[in-house]
């Protein structure tokens, strides 16, 4: 594959007027298409000191002057256009998690584009076909870049407008920092070979144990995103009247949240919360641990009602009758973990193959080749005792069933494959390209648990 660098000296000269604080400007710098609405951003990635531990600064990296990054918004059917400007000390890219984009917009280095070097920019532009809660992050040196804060929410509003009067975006991330706010190792080999390296400091929207003030009596949409490298949050809201409206951006028939929902790295959940009477407090938790306090404040508004279910996204329905079944085994490869000089640790493998993040040619050897337009069933088998949030780029898939739990079929881009679980998912191979298929525990991905699937 050959690429053209988009570095333009004239463009770089123009950067002098764009400060980090002014990153969120919406201007039509690419020329406005005739018949489409656009949502335009200049998004600068740059070092940014943040106060995660009171009285101490952490040398984070942020998008648009914040970490987690600036919330980007588009509308279903419109174009999203982001000029990504790299002011980091190293190369980077942006991948749009869950968005079905053409390959050249997918942000995978050496597969969809060259890395964007320090001082360069890259114009991402694509139509956002699906509504829902998505996110964005680099696909380069991921443990460190995501670990330092390069993660951000991307919200695509429903084409017909939202059924909700109120909403909040809640981004979860834990940070690899010590008591002085200094970064600790983003990846420790002995942890990478197990559940992945955890950060010690849990935050919601970059703050520890924040208080969310919500209008009493109203139904509020809570878009909860797991932007963490490692942690699966066991999400619960005790004593709350709360329903699930969408999983990973895809609407479901609303149902109660229940005891808890396991939100793996990269996954999102859209909840509808009926806020209790003014003065009451609720606790949003990870298992028994508080993530945030929800405080009900007087709203002066008439009591809200549950909105209708969200409209489904235009994802092709797989034809199970004609579908071919492919098996993918996710295995621990500890015996293969000794590494040659210069190659990465290989603790994990898919169908006997470990991805090497230092080998730029891995994507030239896809693990499966799908025919465009045909339906496929993937049988996902977890041979290990650690869970893997399995993510596919380029296409969404439908979860059909599991040998470990009852599943109401739903569309998603990330499925949390539990320990020793076998699940069946299906898709229509309708997006030509070479697509990453990987675990979203970043440590697992960077030590083997990634593959390429081509659609031709
Ligand atoms: Cu994994």
Boltz pocket constraint, residues with backbone or C-beta under 6 A from the ligand:
constraints:
  - pocket:
      binder: B
      contacts: [[A, 386], [A, 387], [A, 388], [A, 389], [A, 439], [A, 440], [A, 441], [A, 444], [A, 445], [A, 449]]
      max_distance: 6.0
